[in-house]
Structures are given as C-alpha cells and as structure tokens.
C-alpha cells in the first residue's frame, strides 16, 4: 500500500461535490461529505454506470443508470438491482490531506 498524491487540492472538491480522477490507472471518485474527503471506484459495480454523473445526497450516491445506491463511506450497497446481475459493494480507498493536497492509498 502506498499513498499517492492525486494532484487535486482539497479546495477543488467543494462540500457535497465529487470529482473523478485517473490515478495510476484506477478510476476514482473523490467525494467531499461532512468535511471529509472520501474516495470510491468511479464505476458502478452493477453495469459500469458513471458514478460521477450520479446524485449525491449526504453519504448516499445514486447511480444514474439503474438507481443503485451506495454508502460513499463504506461502499456498501444501500439499495440496488438484485438478482442475476446483483450490485456488489463498491471499492473504497483511504484518503488523507497533506499540504492541502488529497492523497489516496493504493495497493
Ligand atoms: S449500472 Fe449502476 S445501477 Fe446499473
């Protein structure tokens, strides 16, 4: 595991906002929620919906394709299409802010 600087200043992700980045080949969504920066995979686990185009309400992120809802803090599926194409937990990453810059821990 290693901390990787994203090149994004914390001030560039406003409260309640999201920003997608490509970090060493990982598509990651940075999310500012309740004075914390969270990081999740940027593609939905159901059918690769673009979560950066989703709707963020508090800690709940809704996929724009079929409406799965994820907790951005844990990646847990709060609601979603079930059955043959079941929505799986969303990958989350640890984050920290160093010198005002967001860093993400990658394996
Ligand atoms: S692609 Fe996200 S809910 Fe189907």
Backbone and ligand atoms as CSV (ligand in chain L), in Angstrom:
chain,resi,resn,atom,element,x,y,z
A,1,UNK,N,N,0.857,-1.191,0.000
A,1,UNK,CA,C,0.000,0.000,0.000
A,1,UNK,C,C,0.890,1.237,0.000
A,2,UNK,N,N,0.466,2.222,-0.746
A,2,UNK,CA,C,1.248,3.459,-0.811
A,2,UNK,C,C,0.303,4.643,-0.999
A,3,UNK,N,N,0.685,5.725,-0.379
A,3,UNK,CA,C,-0.093,6.951,-0.548
A,3,UNK,C,C,0.322,7.612,-1.858
A,4,UNK,N,N,-0.669,7.975,-2.650
A,4,UNK,CA,C,-0.415,8.588,-3.954
A,4,UNK,C,C,-1.097,9.949,-3.997
A,5,UNK,N,N,-0.319,10.964,-4.358
A,5,UNK,CA,C,-0.869,12.317,-4.456
A,5,UNK,C,C,-1.750,12.405,-5.698
A,6,UNK,N,N,-2.933,12.950,-5.545
A,6,UNK,CA,C,-3.892,12.977,-6.653
A,6,UNK,C,C,-3.687,14.172,-7.580
A,7,UNK,N,N,-3.012,15.204,-7.074
A,7,UNK,CA,C,-2.901,16.425,-7.868
A,7,UNK,C,C,-4.126,17.303,-7.731
A,8,UNK,N,N,-5.018,16.924,-6.829
A,8,UNK,CA,C,-6.243,17.687,-6.586
A,8,UNK,C,C,-6.157,18.286,-5.189
A,9,UNK,N,N,-6.313,19.597,-5.124
A,9,UNK,CA,C,-6.344,20.259,-3.819
A,9,UNK,C,C,-7.699,20.011,-3.167
A,10,UNK,N,N,-7.681,19.916,-1.868
A,10,UNK,CA,C,-8.943,19.708,-1.156
A,10,UNK,C,C,-9.955,20.792,-1.510
A,11,UNK,N,N,-9.475,22.004,-1.697
A,11,UNK,CA,C,-10.365,23.124,-2.020
A,11,UNK,C,C,-11.028,22.972,-3.392
A,12,UNK,N,N,-10.517,22.051,-4.200
A,12,UNK,CA,C,-11.076,21.852,-5.541
A,12,UNK,C,C,-12.268,20.900,-5.549
A,13,UNK,N,N,-12.550,20.289,-4.398
A,13,UNK,CA,C,-13.732,19.425,-4.280
A,13,UNK,C,C,-14.619,20.070,-3.214
A,14,UNK,N,N,-15.593,20.851,-3.628
A,14,UNK,CA,C,-16.407,21.594,-2.659
A,14,UNK,C,C,-17.307,20.676,-1.833
A,15,UNK,N,N,-17.767,21.146,-0.687
A,15,UNK,CA,C,-18.680,20.344,0.127
A,15,UNK,C,C,-19.869,19.857,-0.702
A,16,UNK,N,N,-20.138,18.567,-0.605
A,16,UNK,CA,C,-21.236,17.984,-1.376
A,16,UNK,C,C,-20.881,17.722,-2.824
A,17,UNK,N,N,-19.605,17.946,-3.176
A,17,UNK,CA,C,-19.187,17.782,-4.562
A,17,UNK,C,C,-18.410,16.504,-4.798
A,18,UNK,N,N,-18.205,16.194,-6.086
A,18,UNK,CA,C,-17.472,14.994,-6.487
A,18,UNK,C,C,-16.544,15.367,-7.637
A,19,UNK,N,N,-15.474,14.595,-7.759
A,19,UNK,CA,C,-14.550,14.803,-8.876
A,19,UNK,C,C,-13.917,13.463,-9.239
A,20,UNK,N,N,-14.000,13.118,-10.517
A,20,UNK,CA,C,-13.418,11.857,-10.983
A,20,UNK,C,C,-11.978,12.092,-11.414
A,21,UNK,N,N,-11.108,11.153,-11.045
A,21,UNK,CA,C,-9.708,11.237,-11.450
A,21,UNK,C,C,-9.235,9.863,-11.921
A,22,UNK,N,N,-8.179,9.882,-12.730
A,22,UNK,CA,C,-7.488,8.644,-13.109
A,22,UNK,C,C,-6.183,8.658,-12.336
A,23,UNK,N,N,-6.056,7.735,-11.401
A,23,UNK,CA,C,-4.871,7.702,-10.556
A,23,UNK,C,C,-4.141,6.383,-10.800
A,24,UNK,N,N,-3.070,6.460,-11.537
A,24,UNK,CA,C,-2.278,5.257,-11.879
A,24,UNK,C,C,-3.152,4.159,-12.482
A,25,UNK,N,N,-4.090,4.556,-13.334
A,25,UNK,CA,C,-4.948,3.579,-13.995
A,25,UNK,C,C,-6.195,3.204,-13.219
A,26,UNK,N,N,-6.361,3.717,-12.022
A,26,UNK,CA,C,-7.565,3.488,-11.221
A,26,UNK,C,C,-8.503,4.682,-11.429
A,27,UNK,N,N,-9.716,4.412,-11.891
A,27,UNK,CA,C,-10.705,5.495,-11.997
A,27,UNK,C,C,-11.355,5.653,-10.634
A,28,UNK,N,N,-11.135,6.815,-10.039
A,28,UNK,CA,C,-11.537,7.052,-8.649
A,28,UNK,C,C,-12.392,8.305,-8.570
A,29,UNK,N,N,-13.385,8.225,-7.700
A,29,UNK,CA,C,-14.257,9.360,-7.460
A,29,UNK,C,C,-13.929,9.937,-6.083
A,30,UNK,N,N,-13.533,11.203,-6.074
A,30,UNK,CA,C,-13.288,11.917,-4.814
A,30,UNK,C,C,-14.588,12.602,-4.417
A,31,UNK,N,N,-14.954,12.464,-3.162
A,31,UNK,CA,C,-16.249,12.952,-2.684
A,31,UNK,C,C,-16.036,13.727,-1.392
A,32,UNK,N,N,-16.575,14.932,-1.343
A,32,UNK,CA,C,-16.479,15.758,-0.136
A,32,UNK,C,C,-17.817,15.667,0.601
A,33,UNK,N,N,-17.779,14.989,1.741
A,33,UNK,CA,C,-19.001,14.795,2.523
A,33,UNK,C,C,-18.709,15.073,3.993
A,34,UNK,N,N,-19.461,15.969,4.587
A,34,UNK,CA,C,-19.362,16.271,6.012
A,34,UNK,C,C,-17.909,16.571,6.433
A,35,UNK,N,N,-17.245,17.430,5.678
A,35,UNK,CA,C,-15.904,17.901,5.995
A,35,UNK,C,C,-14.831,16.825,5.856
A,36,UNK,N,N,-15.167,15.702,5.226
A,36,UNK,CA,C,-14.199,14.646,4.959
A,36,UNK,C,C,-14.150,14.394,3.457
A,37,UNK,N,N,-12.983,13.962,2.988
A,37,UNK,CA,C,-12.877,13.553,1.588
A,37,UNK,C,C,-12.856,12.029,1.559
A,38,UNK,N,N,-13.769,11.450,0.791
A,38,UNK,CA,C,-13.845,10.006,0.604
A,38,UNK,C,C,-13.452,9.684,-0.834
A,39,UNK,N,N,-13.045,8.455,-1.048
A,39,UNK,CA,C,-12.687,8.021,-2.401
A,39,UNK,C,C,-13.295,6.647,-2.650
A,40,UNK,N,N,-13.949,6.517,-3.800
A,40,UNK,CA,C,-14.541,5.242,-4.198
A,40,UNK,C,C,-14.168,4.961,-5.650
A,41,UNK,N,N,-14.406,3.724,-6.078
A,41,UNK,CA,C,-14.314,3.434,-7.501
A,41,UNK,C,C,-15.331,4.319,-8.219
A,42,UNK,N,N,-14.984,4.734,-9.447
A,42,UNK,CA,C,-15.840,5.670,-10.167
A,42,UNK,C,C,-16.895,4.990,-11.030
A,43,UNK,N,N,-16.798,3.646,-11.165
A,43,UNK,CA,C,-17.762,2.912,-11.987
A,43,UNK,C,C,-18.621,2.023,-11.097
A,44,UNK,N,N,-19.895,2.016,-11.382
A,44,UNK,CA,C,-20.843,1.204,-10.626
A,44,UNK,C,C,-20.536,-0.283,-10.799
A,45,UNK,N,N,-20.709,-1.046,-9.744
A,45,UNK,CA,C,-20.420,-2.478,-9.783
A,45,UNK,C,C,-21.521,-3.272,-10.496
A,46,UNK,N,N,-22.641,-2.636,-10.755
A,46,UNK,CA,C,-23.742,-3.352,-11.415
A,46,UNK,C,C,-23.481,-3.494,-12.913
A,47,UNK,N,N,-23.298,-2.376,-13.606
A,47,UNK,CA,C,-23.066,-2.427,-15.057
A,47,UNK,C,C,-22.254,-1.216,-15.513
A,48,UNK,N,N,-21.278,-0.856,-14.669
A,48,UNK,CA,C,-20.295,0.178,-15.042
A,48,UNK,C,C,-20.888,1.572,-15.246
A,49,UNK,N,N,-21.986,1.877,-14.587
A,49,UNK,CA,C,-22.534,3.230,-14.674
A,49,UNK,C,C,-21.514,4.249,-14.187
A,50,UNK,N,N,-21.586,5.439,-14.759
A,50,UNK,CA,C,-20.641,6.505,-14.449
A,50,UNK,C,C,-21.103,7.239,-13.182
A,51,UNK,N,N,-20.497,6.881,-12.064
A,51,UNK,CA,C,-20.975,7.433,-10.785
A,51,UNK,C,C,-20.711,8.919,-10.639
A,52,UNK,N,N,-19.776,9.454,-11.420
A,52,UNK,CA,C,-19.529,10.905,-11.370
A,52,UNK,C,C,-20.750,11.680,-11.870
A,53,UNK,N,N,-21.592,10.987,-12.635
A,53,UNK,CA,C,-22.823,11.617,-13.133
A,53,UNK,C,C,-24.003,11.295,-12.220
A,54,UNK,N,N,-23.720,10.607,-11.125
A,54,UNK,CA,C,-24.776,10.213,-10.200
A,54,UNK,C,C,-25.185,11.357,-9.289
A,55,UNK,N,N,-26.113,11.039,-8.402
A,55,UNK,CA,C,-26.659,12.052,-7.493
A,55,UNK,C,C,-26.160,11.756,-6.081
A,56,UNK,N,N,-25.538,12.755,-5.469
A,56,UNK,CA,C,-25.031,12.612,-4.109
A,56,UNK,C,C,-25.976,13.319,-3.145
A,57,UNK,N,N,-26.491,12.561,-2.184
A,57,UNK,CA,C,-27.355,13.128,-1.146
A,57,UNK,C,C,-26.808,12.645,0.187
A,58,UNK,N,N,-26.114,13.541,0.885
A,58,UNK,CA,C,-25.452,13.129,2.114
A,58,UNK,C,C,-24.397,12.098,1.773
A,59,UNK,N,N,-24.450,10.943,2.445
A,59,UNK,CA,C,-23.480,9.872,2.164
A,59,UNK,C,C,-24.009,8.889,1.124
A,60,UNK,N,N,-25.153,9.169,0.528
A,60,UNK,CA,C,-25.798,8.249,-0.421
A,60,UNK,C,C,-25.527,8.704,-1.861
A,61,UNK,N,N,-24.920,7.815,-2.625
A,61,UNK,CA,C,-24.616,8.107,-4.022
A,61,UNK,C,C,-25.460,7.183,-4.901
A,62,UNK,N,N,-26.276,7.789,-5.741
A,62,UNK,CA,C,-27.173,7.025,-6.613
A,62,UNK,C,C,-26.613,6.944,-8.022
A,63,UNK,N,N,-26.495,5.724,-8.532
A,63,UNK,CA,C,-26.005,5.510,-9.895
A,63,UNK,C,C,-27.034,6.035,-10.897
A,64,UNK,N,N,-26.560,6.731,-11.947
A,64,UNK,CA,C,-27.507,7.297,-12.917
A,64,UNK,C,C,-28.125,6.266,-13.861
A,65,UNK,N,N,-27.568,5.040,-13.916
A,65,UNK,CA,C,-28.090,4.073,-14.901
A,65,UNK,C,C,-29.325,3.331,-14.420
A,66,UNK,N,N,-29.214,2.634,-13.281
A,66,UNK,CA,C,-30.360,1.831,-12.829
A,66,UNK,C,C,-30.719,2.099,-11.374
A,67,UNK,N,N,-30.101,3.100,-10.788
A,67,UNK,CA,C,-30.542,3.540,-9.469
A,67,UNK,C,C,-29.968,2.849,-8.257
A,68,UNK,N,N,-28.901,2.063,-8.409
A,68,UNK,CA,C,-28.272,1.511,-7.207
A,68,UNK,C,C,-27.794,2.657,-6.315
A,69,UNK,N,N,-27.861,2.436,-5.014
A,69,UNK,CA,C,-27.435,3.460,-4.065
A,69,UNK,C,C,-26.320,2.888,-3.198
A,70,UNK,N,N,-25.222,3.626,-3.096
A,70,UNK,CA,C,-24.067,3.201,-2.310
A,70,UNK,C,C,-23.821,4.190,-1.174
A,71,UNK,N,N,-23.288,3.657,-0.067
A,71,UNK,CA,C,-22.785,4.498,1.014
A,71,UNK,C,C,-21.350,4.861,0.646
A,72,UNK,N,N,-21.071,6.149,0.450
A,72,UNK,CA,C,-19.733,6.545,-0.024
A,72,UNK,C,C,-18.661,6.337,1.046
A,73,UNK,N,N,-19.065,6.174,2.300
A,73,UNK,CA,C,-18.077,5.977,3.367
A,73,UNK,C,C,-17.601,4.525,3.430
A,74,UNK,N,N,-18.500,3.594,3.140
A,74,UNK,CA,C,-18.158,2.167,3.277
A,74,UNK,C,C,-18.207,1.401,1.964
A,75,UNK,N,N,-18.888,1.946,0.961
A,75,UNK,CA,C,-19.078,1.244,-0.305
A,75,UNK,C,C,-20.237,0.263,-0.288
A,76,UNK,N,N,-20.878,0.115,0.850
A,76,UNK,CA,C,-21.987,-0.832,0.977
A,76,UNK,C,C,-23.152,-0.427,0.073
A,77,UNK,N,N,-23.798,-1.440,-0.499
A,77,UNK,CA,C,-24.981,-1.206,-1.328
A,77,UNK,C,C,-26.176,-0.986,-0.403
A,78,UNK,N,N,-26.771,0.191,-0.483
A,78,UNK,CA,C,-27.926,0.514,0.347
A,78,UNK,C,C,-29.221,0.134,-0.353
A,79,UNK,N,N,-29.147,0.110,-1.698
A,79,UNK,CA,C,-30.336,-0.204,-2.494
A,79,UNK,C,C,-29.838,-0.506,-3.904
A,80,UNK,N,N,-30.464,-1.418,-4.577
A,80,UNK,CA,C,-29.998,-1.644,-5.930
A,80,UNK,C,C,-30.661,-2.790,-6.624
A,81,UNK,N,N,-30.414,-2.888,-7.924
A,81,UNK,CA,C,-30.942,-4.028,-8.662
A,81,UNK,C,C,-30.362,-5.314,-8.093
A,82,UNK,N,N,-31.197,-6.279,-7.838
A,82,UNK,CA,C,-30.745,-7.557,-7.321
A,82,UNK,C,C,-31.094,-8.633,-8.331
A,83,UNK,N,N,-30.661,-9.858,-8.075
A,83,UNK,CA,C,-30.958,-10.951,-8.979
A,83,UNK,C,C,-29.721,-11.369,-9.729
A,84,UNK,N,N,-29.902,-11.717,-10.998
A,84,UNK,CA,C,-28.795,-12.258,-11.794
A,84,UNK,C,C,-27.627,-11.284,-11.870
A,85,UNK,N,N,-27.908,-10.012,-12.032
A,85,UNK,CA,C,-26.845,-9.003,-12.096
A,85,UNK,C,C,-26.839,-8.189,-10.820
A,86,UNK,N,N,-26.601,-8.841,-9.723
A,86,UNK,CA,C,-26.628,-8.207,-8.416
A,86,UNK,C,C,-25.549,-7.132,-8.307
A,87,UNK,N,N,-25.880,-6.021,-7.690
A,87,UNK,CA,C,-24.912,-4.966,-7.439
A,87,UNK,C,C,-24.015,-5.372,-6.277
A,88,UNK,N,N,-22.713,-5.279,-6.482
A,88,UNK,CA,C,-21.746,-5.628,-5.438
A,88,UNK,C,C,-21.252,-4.366,-4.729
A,89,UNK,N,N,-20.637,-4.594,-3.588
A,89,UNK,CA,C,-20.078,-3.497,-2.805
A,89,UNK,C,C,-19.084,-2.700,-3.658
A,90,UNK,N,N,-19.082,-1.405,-3.459
A,90,UNK,CA,C,-18.195,-0.505,-4.204
A,90,UNK,C,C,-16.847,-0.417,-3.479
A,91,UNK,N,N,-15.767,-0.483,-4.241
A,91,UNK,CA,C,-14.447,-0.364,-3.613
A,91,UNK,C,C,-14.259,1.050,-3.055
A,92,UNK,N,N,-13.748,1.124,-1.846
A,92,UNK,CA,C,-13.433,2.417,-1.246
A,92,UNK,C,C,-11.935,2.454,-0.936
A,93,UNK,N,N,-11.407,3.653,-0.870
A,93,UNK,CA,C,-9.982,3.869,-0.632
A,93,UNK,C,C,-9.808,4.805,0.563
A,94,UNK,N,N,-8.729,4.595,1.313
A,94,UNK,CA,C,-8.394,5.549,2.369
A,94,UNK,C,C,-7.885,6.838,1.729
A,95,UNK,N,N,-8.163,7.939,2.382
A,95,UNK,CA,C,-7.683,9.232,1.887
A,95,UNK,C,C,-7.032,9.998,3.032
A,96,UNK,N,N,-6.221,10.958,2.653
A,96,UNK,CA,C,-5.692,11.914,3.625
A,96,UNK,C,C,-5.374,13.198,2.869
A,97,UNK,N,N,-5.194,14.263,3.615
A,97,UNK,CA,C,-4.839,15.549,3.019
A,97,UNK,C,C,-3.483,15.950,3.569
A,98,UNK,N,N,-2.543,16.170,2.673
A,98,UNK,CA,C,-1.186,16.586,3.043
A,98,UNK,C,C,-0.884,17.882,2.304
A,99,UNK,N,N,-0.525,18.911,3.046
A,99,UNK,CA,C,-0.225,20.219,2.443
A,99,UNK,C,C,-1.362,20.690,1.535
A,100,UNK,N,N,-2.595,20.392,1.939
A,100,UNK,CA,C,-3.759,20.845,1.176
A,100,UNK,C,C,-4.079,19.988,-0.027
A,101,UNK,N,N,-3.288,18.945,-0.274
A,101,UNK,CA,C,-3.484,18.078,-1.431
A,101,UNK,C,C,-4.084,16.743,-1.003
A,102,UNK,N,N,-5.021,16.250,-1.780
A,102,UNK,CA,C,-5.652,14.969,-1.463
A,102,UNK,C,C,-4.748,13.828,-1.903
A,103,UNK,N,N,-4.561,12.869,-1.004
A,103,UNK,CA,C,-3.806,11.658,-1.318
A,103,UNK,C,C,-4.716,10.449,-1.092
A,104,UNK,N,N,-4.508,9.416,-1.905
A,104,UNK,CA,C,-5.295,8.185,-1.838
A,104,UNK,C,C,-4.325,7.020,-1.652
A,105,UNK,N,N,-4.721,6.085,-0.808
A,105,UNK,CA,C,-3.878,4.901,-0.579
A,105,UNK,C,C,-4.233,3.830,-1.609
A,106,UNK,N,N,-3.248,3.448,-2.400
A,106,UNK,CA,C,-3.431,2.411,-3.418
A,106,UNK,C,C,-2.590,1.203,-3.082
A,107,UNK,N,N,-3.077,0.036,-3.500
A,107,UNK,CA,C,-2.283,-1.189,-3.268
A,107,UNK,C,C,-1.394,-1.450,-4.471
L,1,LIG,S1,S,-25.001,0.437,-13.692
L,1,LIG,FE1,FE,-25.318,1.307,-11.756
L,1,LIG,S2,S,-27.213,0.525,-11.123
L,1,LIG,FE2,FE,-26.868,-0.444,-13.027
